[in-house]
Amino acid sequence: MTKTEAHKKIQKIRKEIELHTRKYYLEARPVISDQEFDSLMRELLDLEDQFPELKTPDSPSQRVGGAPLKGFKMVRHDIPMLSMDNTYSYDELREFDQRVKKGLACKKVDYFVEEKIDGVSISLIYRDGLFVLGATRGDGKFGDDVTENLKTIREIPLRIPATGAKFSGKMPEFLDMRGEVYLSHQSFEQMNREAERAGEELFANPRNACAGTLKLLDPRLVAKRNLSIFFHGAAQVKGLEITSQSELFDLLKALGFKAIPHTKLAKDIEEVIEFAEAFKEKRQKLDYDIDGLVVKVNSFEDRKQLGTTSKAPRWMIAYKYPAERAETLLEDIEISVGRTGALTPVAILKPVRLSGTTVSRASLHNRDEIERLDVRIGDYVRVEKSGEIIPKVIEVVTGKRKKLLRKFQFPDRCPVCHSKAMEIQGEVAVRCVSLACPAQLKAKIKHYAMRDAMDIEGLGDVLIEQLVEKKLAKDLSDIYTLDIEEVANLERMGRKSAENLFEGIKASKSRELYRLIFGLGILNVGERAAQLLADRFKSLDRVMEASEEELCGIREIGPTTASSIVDFFKESHNRQIIEKLKKAGVRSNLIETKKEGTPLSGKTFVITGTLKRFSRSDAEQLIRRFGGYASSSVSQKTDFLVVGEDPGSKYDKAKKFGIKIMSEDEFEKMVARSK
């Protein structure tokens, strides 16, 4: 294919991708499948790899996320991003209206009302239609340059008008757009599910998760988190005359921006209040959080006349819905056990109406929160539901407390399996670390069977669900005592599938020690730490007897991880299951066979970027097999840096230290010479 042919092809694919992006994300009317969309994107990426000179800043390929950033530059806002005054009552809205009328010396004012999205405020700069800069609000005058992270958000046009947008007017020369980046409830729940599976701390709410995501230095991670945006304003529009907020919203839609969906052009403040009252119930059904409504004077000319204070515009105010609260009796406190073993207290309430629903349960978060509130069974408590999916207890009505109520004793044993509950260093949560805990069993088996652990082919989510529900697997070791006939009769199985599964189970008995250690799911012990433990102790028995002092003596293993390991093996249930695994034939002392005298022997390798022919795990396994050492960080002791696509900061560090940098092809040749 010639360069000219490639250019035409690339232009065609880009238009198709942007059109389908608009159909899916802005209009919610997709016309092709996700697979077809991914195929188009893959074709574009391949062509741009083949002809890198044809890659442009507005290409849809920029949305997949580029190389990690070293840090965020600070940028100055030409027009400051001011905060706004808040009000919590309709009377205060009327007082705002009186101040506006007095400032304008008039009797009638039109207002534009919008949802107040509970997200992160952003400024986006467009020059001649091209998105060139995106920055956070910061302190209002200076913010962080998060352009690369914002490019991953598909609702943000990289060039305007967006493909498919119906715009026939004059193109603005310069735009300083204002918007709010947010996480939908669906994306937030998915993010927390993934964090829970990985044993990581959960995000408290969508706004915190959104803010944390925008601060990530790796745009590729940002791209995976499905951030969204609503546009609501423009600090500057050059080359086009706009006279009001309602006109601006028409322009936003015409240019292909995703404008705030629920708005109202009101002829007076009473109509604003009517809209606020009517929207009170509707907001509960949204898939994103709002913390109120924004009321703006519609006319831009009137805004100029009203001006601003040092902190906020005089022509705008936020009406925040008062947090809905209810008072009720706390009948009990239940302790639930999550898939990562965290013991979470839940308040059992005398049912009470709150935000249009009947509430009988509310979150108490953790043991520290119970102590802070000094909440006791039999207390009257106040419950709040404000933008939260789950209600929470906010305070005790101490005036109604009976004198003899006992302090709540947080359990020191798991309420499900009765194993000792552990306080993990550096965490608020109290956790059950037993491998036998039924509340965690599905997640434990899934982790044990995953490819980088014991690699049991055929042991997927649906089968694990059935094995646990039907009590065929009561702990990890039961995988090895399953009856093939019982498994074959399970839903979506059959004899052949069962036979394949049992072959996979048999093969898992002879996995290397580090895979077994990783598969046990010890808190804070990932694949790298498991490899370090296997290399140091050579057998699981030795790991089980290691002291915190011994463990901390291993480079890359700190006090928190050492404490987790010791606590895990102190638990008698865990030791019993490990014994059962051994009796079932699972080897616990198989060390990776290392070939000596190869080009890799004794050399330390670090991998950065994405390799085309190897996963990171497979490449590191090859390094160890042929006598080398795989490390996760670059130091002066590193011998080789293997570089894939989109290398990160390790590349710059390796150059600084004068470390030998090799391509994936060179690495593959070195491995071939070692065989």
C-alpha positions as CSV (number, residue, x, y, z in Angstrom):
1,M,0.0,0.0,0.0
2,T,1.4,3.4,-0.9
3,K,1.4,6.3,1.4
4,T,-1.3,8.1,-0.6
5,E,-3.5,5.0,-0.4
6,A,-2.9,4.6,3.3
7,H,-3.8,8.3,3.9
8,K,-7.1,7.8,2.2
9,K,-7.8,4.6,4.1
10,I,-6.9,6.2,7.4
11,Q,-9.1,9.2,6.8
12,K,-12.0,6.9,5.9
13,I,-11.6,4.7,9.0
14,R,-11.2,7.7,11.3
15,K,-14.5,9.2,10.1
16,E,-16.2,5.8,10.6
17,I,-14.8,5.5,14.2
18,E,-15.8,9.0,15.2
19,L,-19.3,8.5,13.7
20,H,-19.8,5.3,15.7
21,T,-18.3,6.8,18.8
22,R,-20.9,9.6,18.6
23,K,-23.7,7.1,17.9
24,Y,-22.8,5.0,20.9
25,Y,-21.7,7.5,23.5
26,L,-23.7,10.6,22.7
27,E,-26.8,9.3,21.0
28,A,-27.0,5.9,22.7
29,R,-28.0,4.4,19.3
30,P,-25.1,2.1,18.3
31,V,-25.3,0.6,14.8
32,I,-22.4,-1.8,14.9
33,S,-21.3,-4.4,17.5
34,D,-18.4,-3.8,19.9
35,Q,-16.4,-6.4,18.0
36,E,-16.9,-4.6,14.7
37,F,-15.8,-1.3,16.4
38,D,-12.7,-2.9,17.9
39,S,-11.8,-4.3,14.5
40,L,-12.0,-0.8,13.0
41,M,-9.8,0.6,15.7
42,R,-7.3,-2.3,15.3
43,E,-7.1,-1.6,11.6
44,L,-6.4,2.1,12.2
45,L,-3.7,1.3,14.8
46,D,-2.0,-1.1,12.4
47,L,-2.0,1.5,9.6
48,E,-0.7,4.2,11.8
49,D,2.1,1.9,13.0
50,Q,2.9,1.2,9.4
51,F,2.8,4.9,8.5
52,P,3.7,6.8,11.7
53,E,4.0,10.1,9.8
54,L,0.2,9.9,9.2
55,K,-0.7,9.8,12.9
56,T,-2.3,13.1,14.0
57,P,-3.3,14.5,17.4
58,D,-7.1,14.2,16.6
59,S,-6.9,10.6,15.5
60,P,-9.2,8.2,17.5
61,S,-6.1,6.1,18.2
62,Q,-5.1,8.8,20.8
63,R,-8.0,7.5,22.9
64,V,-6.4,4.2,23.8
65,G,-3.8,5.9,26.0
66,G,-0.1,6.6,25.3
67,A,3.1,6.1,27.2
68,P,3.1,6.9,31.0
69,L,3.7,10.5,31.9
70,K,6.5,11.7,34.2
71,G,4.2,14.2,35.9
72,F,1.6,16.8,35.3
73,K,2.6,20.3,34.1
74,M,0.9,23.2,35.8
75,V,-1.0,25.5,33.4
76,R,-2.6,28.9,34.0
77,H,-6.3,29.5,33.3
78,D,-6.7,32.6,31.1
79,I,-10.2,33.0,32.6
80,P,-10.2,31.8,36.2
81,M,-12.3,28.8,37.2
82,L,-14.2,30.4,40.0
83,S,-16.3,28.5,42.6
84,M,-20.0,29.3,43.1
85,D,-22.1,30.2,46.1
86,N,-24.4,27.6,47.5
87,T,-27.9,27.6,48.9
88,Y,-30.1,24.9,50.5
89,S,-33.5,26.5,50.6
90,Y,-36.0,28.0,48.2
91,D,-36.2,31.2,50.3
92,E,-32.4,31.7,49.7
93,L,-33.0,31.2,45.9
94,R,-35.6,34.0,46.1
95,E,-33.0,36.2,47.9
96,F,-30.6,35.5,45.1
97,D,-33.2,36.6,42.6
98,Q,-33.7,39.9,44.5
99,R,-30.0,40.6,44.5
100,V,-29.8,39.9,40.7
101,K,-32.7,42.2,40.0
102,K,-31.2,44.9,42.1
103,G,-27.9,44.6,40.3
104,L,-29.6,44.8,37.0
105,A,-32.1,47.4,38.0
106,C,-34.9,45.4,36.4
107,K,-38.0,43.5,37.4
108,K,-37.7,40.4,35.2
109,V,-34.8,38.0,34.6
110,D,-34.6,34.7,32.7
111,Y,-32.7,31.9,34.3
112,F,-31.1,28.8,32.8
113,V,-31.1,25.7,35.2
114,E,-28.8,22.7,34.9
115,E,-28.0,19.6,36.9
116,K,-24.9,20.1,39.1
117,I,-22.8,17.1,38.2
118,D,-20.8,15.7,41.1
119,G,-17.5,15.2,39.4
120,V,-14.3,17.0,38.6
121,S,-14.3,20.4,36.9
122,I,-12.3,20.7,33.7
123,S,-11.2,23.3,31.2
124,L,-10.7,22.2,27.5
125,I,-9.0,24.5,24.9
126,Y,-9.8,24.2,21.2
127,R,-7.8,26.1,18.6
128,D,-9.2,26.1,15.0
129,G,-11.4,23.1,16.0
130,L,-8.5,21.0,17.4
131,F,-8.4,19.9,21.1
132,V,-5.0,21.1,22.3
133,L,-5.2,21.3,26.1
134,G,-7.2,20.0,29.0
135,A,-6.7,21.1,32.6
136,T,-8.2,20.6,36.1
137,R,-9.6,23.4,38.1
138,G,-6.8,23.4,40.6
139,D,-6.9,26.5,42.8
140,G,-9.0,28.3,40.1
141,K,-6.0,30.2,38.6
142,F,-3.7,27.2,38.0
143,G,-4.5,23.6,37.2
144,D,-2.8,20.4,36.1
145,D,-2.4,19.6,32.4
146,V,-4.3,16.3,32.0
147,T,-4.7,16.5,28.2
148,E,-3.5,12.9,27.6
149,N,-5.9,11.5,30.2
150,L,-8.8,13.5,28.8
151,K,-8.2,12.2,25.3
152,T,-9.2,8.7,26.5
153,I,-12.7,10.0,27.2
154,R,-14.8,9.2,24.1
155,E,-17.4,11.9,24.6
156,I,-14.7,14.6,24.2
157,P,-14.3,15.5,20.5
158,L,-10.7,15.6,19.5
159,R,-11.7,17.9,16.6
160,I,-14.9,19.9,16.1
161,P,-17.4,19.7,14.7
162,A,-17.4,16.0,15.7
163,T,-18.2,13.6,12.9
164,G,-22.0,13.3,12.6
165,A,-22.7,16.6,14.4
166,K,-25.2,18.8,12.6
167,F,-23.3,22.1,12.4
168,S,-23.6,24.6,9.6
169,G,-22.4,27.8,11.2
170,K,-19.1,29.6,11.3
171,M,-16.3,27.6,13.0
172,P,-15.1,29.2,16.3
173,E,-11.4,30.2,16.2
174,F,-10.9,29.5,19.9
175,L,-12.9,27.8,22.6
176,D,-12.3,27.5,26.3
177,M,-14.9,24.9,27.2
178,R,-15.9,24.0,30.7
179,G,-17.2,20.6,31.7
180,E,-17.5,18.1,34.5
181,V,-15.7,14.7,34.3
182,Y,-17.6,12.0,36.1
183,L,-18.0,8.2,36.6
184,S,-21.4,6.6,36.0
185,H,-22.7,4.3,38.7
186,Q,-22.2,1.3,36.4
187,S,-18.6,2.2,35.7
188,F,-18.0,2.9,39.4
189,E,-19.4,-0.5,40.5
190,Q,-17.4,-2.3,37.9
191,M,-14.2,-0.5,39.1
192,N,-14.9,-1.5,42.7
193,R,-15.7,-5.1,41.7
194,E,-12.2,-5.3,40.0
195,A,-10.5,-3.7,43.0
196,E,-12.3,-6.2,45.3
197,R,-11.1,-9.1,43.1
198,A,-7.6,-7.8,43.3
199,G,-7.8,-7.4,47.1
200,E,-7.4,-3.6,46.8
201,E,-9.1,-0.9,48.8
202,L,-12.4,0.1,47.4
203,F,-13.2,3.7,46.3
204,A,-15.6,5.5,48.7
205,N,-17.8,7.1,45.9
206,P,-17.8,7.9,42.2
207,R,-16.4,11.4,42.6
208,N,-13.3,10.2,44.6
209,A,-12.7,7.4,42.0
210,C,-13.0,10.0,39.1
211,A,-10.6,12.4,40.8
212,G,-8.1,9.6,41.5
213,T,-8.3,8.3,37.9
214,L,-7.5,11.7,36.4
215,K,-4.4,11.8,38.6
216,L,-3.0,8.6,37.2
217,L,0.2,9.1,35.2
218,D,-0.6,6.2,32.9
219,P,-3.2,7.2,30.3
220,R,-3.7,3.5,29.4
221,L,-5.0,2.8,32.8
222,V,-7.3,5.9,32.6
223,A,-8.7,4.5,29.2
224,K,-9.8,1.3,31.0
225,R,-11.9,3.2,33.6
226,N,-14.7,4.5,31.4
227,L,-14.7,8.1,32.5
228,S,-17.4,10.3,31.1
229,I,-18.0,14.1,30.7
230,F,-20.8,16.6,30.5
231,F,-20.2,20.1,29.1
232,H,-22.0,23.0,30.6
233,G,-20.2,26.2,29.6
234,A,-17.6,28.2,27.7
235,A,-15.3,30.8,29.3
236,Q,-14.3,32.1,25.9
237,V,-15.8,31.8,22.4
238,K,-13.8,33.6,19.7
239,G,-15.0,34.0,16.1
240,L,-18.7,33.4,16.9
241,E,-21.3,35.5,18.6
242,I,-23.2,33.8,21.5
243,T,-25.5,35.9,23.6
244,S,-27.0,33.5,26.2
245,Q,-26.6,30.2,28.0
246,S,-29.5,28.7,26.1
247,E,-27.8,29.6,22.8
248,L,-24.5,28.1,24.1
249,F,-26.3,24.8,24.8
250,D,-27.6,24.8,21.2
251,L,-24.0,25.4,20.0
252,L,-22.6,22.6,22.2
253,K,-25.0,20.1,20.7
254,A,-24.3,21.3,17.2
255,L,-20.5,21.0,17.6
256,G,-20.8,17.4,18.9
257,F,-20.3,18.1,22.7
258,K,-22.2,16.1,25.2
259,A,-24.2,18.8,27.0
260,I,-25.8,18.3,30.4
261,P,-29.1,16.6,29.5
262,H,-31.6,18.0,32.0
263,T,-32.0,21.7,31.8
264,K,-34.7,24.4,32.0
265,L,-35.0,27.9,30.6
266,A,-37.1,29.6,33.3
267,K,-38.9,32.9,32.9
268,D,-38.6,33.7,36.7
269,I,-37.3,32.3,40.0
270,E,-40.6,30.6,40.8
271,E,-40.3,28.5,37.6
272,V,-36.8,27.6,38.7
273,I,-38.2,26.4,42.1
274,E,-40.9,24.4,40.3
275,F,-38.3,22.7,38.2
276,A,-36.1,22.0,41.3
277,E,-39.1,20.5,43.2
278,A,-40.1,18.3,40.2
279,F,-36.6,17.1,39.7
280,K,-36.1,16.0,43.3
281,E,-37.5,12.5,42.6
282,K,-36.1,12.1,39.1
283,R,-32.5,12.6,40.3
284,Q,-32.7,9.3,42.2
285,K,-33.0,7.4,39.0
286,L,-29.9,8.9,37.2
287,D,-26.9,6.7,36.5
288,Y,-24.6,9.4,37.8
289,D,-24.4,11.6,40.9
290,I,-25.6,15.2,41.1
291,D,-25.5,17.3,44.3
292,G,-28.1,19.8,43.2
293,L,-28.9,22.3,40.4
294,V,-27.0,25.3,39.0
295,V,-29.1,28.4,38.4
296,K,-27.5,30.9,35.9
297,V,-28.7,34.2,34.6
298,N,-29.4,33.4,30.9
299,S,-28.2,36.6,29.3
300,F,-24.4,37.1,28.8
301,E,-24.9,40.8,28.7
302,D,-26.6,40.7,32.1
303,R,-23.8,38.6,33.4
304,K,-21.2,41.2,32.5
305,Q,-23.2,43.9,34.3
306,L,-23.5,41.8,37.4
307,G,-19.8,40.8,37.5
308,T,-18.1,38.6,40.1
309,T,-16.7,38.7,43.6
310,S,-13.1,37.5,44.2
311,K,-14.5,34.0,44.7
312,A,-17.7,33.5,42.7
313,P,-19.9,35.0,40.0
314,R,-22.8,37.2,41.1
315,W,-25.0,35.8,38.3
316,M,-24.9,32.1,39.3
317,I,-25.8,30.1,42.4
318,A,-25.9,26.3,43.2
319,Y,-29.1,25.0,44.8
320,K,-28.2,21.9,46.7
321,Y,-30.9,19.5,47.8
322,P,-30.8,19.1,51.5
323,A,-29.5,15.7,52.5
324,E,-32.5,13.5,53.2
325,R,-32.4,12.2,56.8
326,A,-34.7,10.0,58.8
327,E,-34.7,8.9,62.5
328,T,-35.3,5.2,63.4
329,L,-34.4,2.4,65.8
330,L,-31.2,0.5,65.4
331,E,-32.4,-3.1,66.0
332,D,-29.1,-5.0,65.3
333,I,-25.6,-4.8,63.8
334,E,-24.7,-7.6,61.4
335,I,-21.2,-8.3,60.2
336,S,-20.9,-9.2,56.6
337,V,-17.9,-10.8,55.0
338,G,-16.8,-9.6,51.5
339,R,-15.0,-11.6,48.9
340,T,-11.6,-10.2,50.1
341,G,-12.4,-11.2,53.7
342,A,-13.1,-7.7,55.0
343,L,-15.6,-7.7,57.9
344,T,-18.1,-4.9,57.3
345,P,-20.7,-3.8,59.9
346,V,-24.3,-3.2,58.6
347,A,-26.9,-1.5,60.7
348,I,-30.3,-3.4,60.8
349,L,-33.0,-0.7,61.2
350,K,-36.6,-0.5,61.9
351,P,-37.9,0.2,58.4
352,V,-38.2,3.9,57.6
353,R,-39.0,5.9,54.4
354,L,-36.1,7.8,52.9
355,S,-35.6,9.3,49.4
356,G,-38.7,7.6,48.1
357,T,-37.6,4.1,49.3
358,T,-38.0,2.0,52.4
359,V,-34.7,1.7,54.2
360,S,-34.0,-1.2,56.6
361,R,-30.2,-1.5,56.3
362,A,-27.5,1.1,56.4
363,S,-23.7,1.1,56.2
364,L,-21.6,1.5,59.3
365,H,-18.4,1.2,57.2
366,N,-15.9,-0.3,59.7
367,R,-15.0,-0.9,63.3
368,D,-13.5,2.6,63.7
369,E,-16.7,4.2,62.5
370,I,-18.7,2.3,65.1
371,E,-16.3,3.6,67.8
372,R,-16.4,7.1,66.5
373,L,-20.3,7.2,66.5
374,D,-20.4,5.2,69.8
375,V,-23.4,3.5,68.2
376,R,-25.2,0.7,70.2
377,I,-27.9,-1.8,69.5
378,G,-31.2,-0.2,70.8
379,D,-30.1,3.3,69.9
380,Y,-32.2,5.7,67.9
381,V,-30.0,6.9,64.9
382,R,-30.2,9.3,62.1
383,V,-29.8,7.9,58.6
384,E,-28.8,9.9,55.5
385,K,-29.0,9.2,51.8
386,S,-27.5,12.1,49.8
387,G,-26.1,11.0,46.4
388,E,-25.2,7.7,48.0
389,I,-26.5,4.5,46.7
390,I,-26.4,2.9,50.1
391,P,-27.8,4.8,53.1
392,K,-25.4,5.5,56.0
393,V,-25.8,6.1,59.8
394,I,-24.6,9.6,60.5
395,E,-25.2,10.1,64.2
396,V,-26.8,8.7,67.3
397,V,-29.8,10.5,68.9
398,T,-28.1,10.3,72.4
399,G,-31.1,12.0,74.1
400,K,-33.2,8.9,73.4
401,R,-30.6,6.4,74.6
402,K,-31.5,3.9,77.3
403,K,-29.0,3.9,80.1
404,L,-28.2,0.2,80.1
405,L,-27.2,-0.2,76.4
406,R,-24.0,-2.2,76.0
407,K,-21.1,-1.0,73.8
408,F,-20.9,-3.0,70.6
409,Q,-18.1,-5.5,70.6
410,F,-16.6,-5.9,67.2
411,P,-16.0,-9.7,66.6
412,D,-12.4,-11.0,66.7
413,R,-13.6,-14.1,64.7
414,C,-15.1,-14.4,61.3
415,P,-18.9,-14.7,61.7
416,V,-19.1,-17.1,58.7
417,C,-16.2,-19.6,59.3
418,H,-15.3,-18.6,62.9
419,S,-11.6,-18.2,62.0
420,K,-9.6,-15.5,63.8
421,A,-10.1,-12.1,62.2
422,M,-6.9,-10.2,61.6
423,E,-6.0,-6.5,61.8
424,I,-3.8,-6.0,58.7
425,Q,-1.0,-3.4,59.2
426,G,-1.8,-0.1,57.5
427,E,-5.5,-1.0,56.9
428,V,-8.7,0.1,58.6
429,A,-10.4,-3.1,57.7
430,V,-10.5,-6.2,59.9
431,R,-10.2,-9.3,57.7
432,C,-10.8,-13.0,57.7
433,V,-7.7,-14.7,56.1
434,S,-9.0,-18.3,56.1
435,L,-8.9,-20.3,52.9
436,A,-11.9,-22.2,54.2
437,C,-14.2,-19.2,54.6
438,P,-17.3,-19.9,52.4
439,A,-18.0,-16.1,52.0
440,Q,-14.7,-15.8,50.0
441,L,-14.6,-19.3,48.5
442,K,-15.7,-18.5,44.9
443,A,-13.1,-15.7,44.6
444,K,-10.4,-17.8,46.2
445,I,-11.0,-20.7,43.8
446,K,-11.1,-18.4,40.8
447,H,-7.8,-16.8,41.9
448,Y,-6.2,-20.2,42.5
449,A,-7.2,-21.5,39.1
450,M,-6.1,-18.4,37.1
451,R,-3.5,-18.6,34.4
452,D,-0.7,-16.9,36.3
453,A,-1.4,-19.1,39.4
454,M,-2.2,-22.8,39.1
455,D,-3.5,-22.5,35.5
456,I,-6.5,-24.9,35.7
457,E,-8.0,-24.8,32.2
458,G,-11.8,-25.2,32.2
459,L,-12.4,-24.0,35.8
460,G,-14.3,-20.8,35.0
461,D,-16.7,-18.5,36.8
462,V,-19.9,-20.4,35.9
463,L,-18.5,-23.8,37.0
464,I,-17.0,-22.4,40.2
465,E,-20.4,-20.9,41.0
466,Q,-22.0,-24.3,40.7
467,L,-19.4,-26.2,42.6
468,V,-19.7,-23.8,45.6
469,E,-23.5,-23.5,45.5
470,K,-23.9,-27.3,45.3
471,K,-21.3,-27.7,48.1
472,L,-19.1,-29.9,45.9
473,A,-16.3,-27.5,46.8
474,K,-16.2,-26.4,50.4
475,D,-12.5,-25.3,50.3
476,L,-9.7,-25.1,47.8
477,S,-8.5,-28.6,48.3
478,D,-11.9,-30.0,47.3
479,I,-11.0,-29.2,43.7
480,Y,-8.8,-32.3,43.8
481,T,-11.4,-34.7,45.2
482,L,-14.2,-33.9,42.7
483,D,-16.2,-36.7,41.2
484,I,-16.1,-36.7,37.4
485,E,-19.7,-38.0,37.1
486,E,-21.1,-35.2,39.3
487,V,-19.2,-32.6,37.4
488,A,-20.3,-34.0,34.0
489,N,-23.9,-33.6,35.1
490,L,-23.6,-30.0,36.0
491,E,-25.2,-27.3,33.8
492,R,-23.3,-26.4,30.6
493,M,-20.8,-29.3,31.2
494,G,-20.9,-32.8,29.8
495,R,-18.5,-35.7,29.8
496,K,-15.9,-34.2,27.4
497,S,-15.8,-30.9,29.2
498,A,-15.5,-32.8,32.6
499,E,-12.6,-34.9,31.2
500,N,-10.8,-31.8,30.0
501,L,-11.2,-30.1,33.4
502,F,-9.9,-33.1,35.2
503,E,-6.8,-33.1,32.9
504,G,-6.3,-29.5,33.9
505,I,-6.7,-30.3,37.6
506,K,-4.2,-33.1,37.3
507,A,-1.6,-30.9,35.5
508,S,-1.9,-28.2,38.2
509,K,-0.5,-30.6,40.8
510,S,2.9,-30.2,39.3
511,R,3.1,-26.4,39.0
512,E,6.1,-24.5,40.3
513,L,6.2,-23.4,43.9
514,Y,5.8,-19.7,43.1
515,R,2.5,-20.4,41.3
516,L,1.2,-22.3,44.4
517,I,2.2,-19.5,46.7
518,F,0.6,-16.9,44.4
519,G,-2.5,-19.1,44.0
520,L,-3.1,-19.3,47.8
521,G,-4.2,-15.6,47.6
522,I,-2.2,-14.3,50.6
523,L,-3.0,-10.6,51.1
524,N,-0.4,-8.3,49.6
525,V,1.5,-11.2,47.9
526,G,1.4,-10.8,44.2
527,E,3.2,-12.9,41.5
528,R,6.5,-11.1,42.0
529,A,6.5,-11.5,45.8
530,A,5.6,-15.2,45.3
531,Q,8.6,-15.7,43.1
532,L,10.9,-14.0,45.7
533,L,9.6,-16.3,48.4
534,A,10.0,-19.5,46.2
535,D,13.6,-18.5,45.3
536,R,14.5,-17.8,48.9
537,F,12.9,-20.7,50.7
538,K,12.6,-23.5,48.1
539,S,9.6,-25.1,49.7
540,L,6.2,-24.1,51.1
541,D,7.0,-25.6,54.5
542,R,10.0,-23.2,54.9
543,V,7.8,-20.2,53.8
544,M,5.2,-21.2,56.4
545,E,7.8,-21.2,59.2
546,A,9.5,-17.9,58.2
547,S,9.5,-15.1,60.7
548,E,8.7,-11.5,59.9
549,E,12.4,-10.6,60.4
550,E,13.4,-13.3,57.8
551,L,10.8,-12.1,55.4
552,C,11.8,-8.4,55.7
553,G,15.3,-9.5,54.9
554,I,14.2,-10.3,51.3
555,R,14.7,-7.3,49.0
556,E,11.3,-6.0,47.7
557,I,9.3,-7.5,50.7
558,G,8.4,-4.9,53.2
559,P,6.8,-5.0,56.7
560,T,3.2,-5.0,55.5
561,T,3.7,-8.0,53.2
562,A,5.8,-9.8,55.8
563,S,3.0,-9.4,58.4
564,S,0.4,-10.6,55.9
565,I,2.4,-13.8,55.2
566,V,2.9,-14.6,58.9
567,D,-0.7,-13.9,59.8
568,F,-1.9,-16.1,56.9
569,F,0.1,-19.1,58.0
570,K,-0.8,-18.7,61.7
571,E,-4.4,-19.5,60.8
572,S,-5.0,-23.2,61.5
573,H,-7.6,-23.5,58.8
574,N,-5.1,-22.4,56.2
575,R,-2.5,-25.0,57.4
576,Q,-5.2,-27.7,57.3
577,I,-6.1,-26.9,53.7
578,I,-2.4,-26.8,52.7
579,E,-2.0,-30.3,54.2
580,K,-5.1,-31.5,52.3
581,L,-3.6,-30.1,49.1
582,K,-0.3,-32.0,49.7
583,K,-2.2,-35.2,50.4
584,A,-4.1,-34.7,47.1
585,G,-0.7,-34.7,45.3
586,V,-0.1,-31.0,44.9
587,R,3.7,-30.5,44.9
588,S,4.9,-27.8,47.2
589,N,8.7,-27.8,46.5
590,L,9.0,-27.5,42.7
591,I,11.4,-24.8,41.8
592,E,11.6,-23.5,38.3
593,T,14.3,-25.4,36.5
594,K,17.1,-23.0,35.6
595,K,19.5,-23.7,32.8
596,E,23.0,-22.4,33.5
597,G,25.6,-21.2,31.1
598,T,23.2,-19.4,28.8
599,P,23.4,-15.8,27.5
600,L,20.8,-14.9,30.2
601,S,22.5,-16.6,33.1
602,G,23.2,-14.2,36.0
603,K,21.8,-11.2,34.2
604,T,19.1,-9.0,35.5
605,F,16.3,-8.0,33.1
606,V,13.5,-5.4,33.3
607,I,10.7,-5.2,30.8
608,T,8.9,-2.0,29.9
609,G,6.1,-1.4,27.4
610,T,3.9,-3.9,25.7
611,L,5.5,-6.9,24.0
612,K,3.8,-8.3,20.8
613,R,4.8,-12.0,21.1
614,F,5.0,-12.5,24.9
615,S,2.9,-11.6,27.9
616,R,4.9,-9.9,30.6
617,S,4.5,-13.1,32.8
618,D,5.7,-15.4,30.0
619,A,8.8,-13.3,29.2
620,E,9.8,-13.2,32.9
621,Q,9.3,-16.9,33.2
622,L,11.7,-17.5,30.2
623,I,14.3,-15.2,31.9
624,R,14.2,-17.2,35.0
625,R,14.2,-20.6,33.2
626,F,17.5,-19.6,31.4
627,G,19.2,-18.5,34.6
628,G,18.4,-14.8,34.6
629,Y,16.7,-12.5,37.1
630,A,13.5,-10.7,36.3
631,S,13.1,-7.4,38.2
632,S,10.3,-4.9,38.2
633,S,12.4,-1.8,38.7
634,V,15.5,-0.3,36.9
635,S,18.6,0.2,39.0
636,Q,22.4,0.4,38.4
637,K,22.4,-3.4,38.9
638,T,20.1,-3.9,35.8
639,D,21.9,-5.5,32.9
640,F,19.2,-5.3,30.2
641,L,16.0,-3.3,29.6
642,V,13.6,-5.1,27.1
643,V,11.5,-2.5,25.4
644,G,8.1,-3.1,23.9
645,E,5.5,-0.7,22.5
646,D,4.9,2.5,24.5
647,P,7.8,2.2,27.0
648,G,7.4,4.1,30.3
649,S,9.8,6.0,32.5
650,K,12.0,2.9,33.0
651,Y,13.3,3.6,29.4
652,D,14.6,7.1,30.4
653,K,16.1,5.8,33.7
654,A,17.9,3.0,31.8
655,K,19.4,5.5,29.4
656,K,20.5,7.6,32.3
657,F,22.3,4.6,33.9
658,G,23.8,3.5,30.5
659,I,22.0,0.2,30.7
660,K,21.8,-2.0,27.5
661,I,18.5,-1.5,25.8
662,M,17.2,-4.3,23.6
663,S,14.1,-4.7,21.4
664,E,11.7,-7.7,21.6
665,D,13.4,-9.2,18.5
666,E,16.8,-9.1,20.2
667,F,15.4,-10.6,23.4
668,E,13.8,-13.4,21.4
669,K,17.1,-14.2,19.7
670,M,18.9,-14.3,23.0
671,V,16.3,-16.7,24.3
672,A,16.7,-18.9,21.2
673,R,20.4,-19.0,21.7
674,S,19.8,-20.2,25.3
675,K,17.8,-23.2,24.3
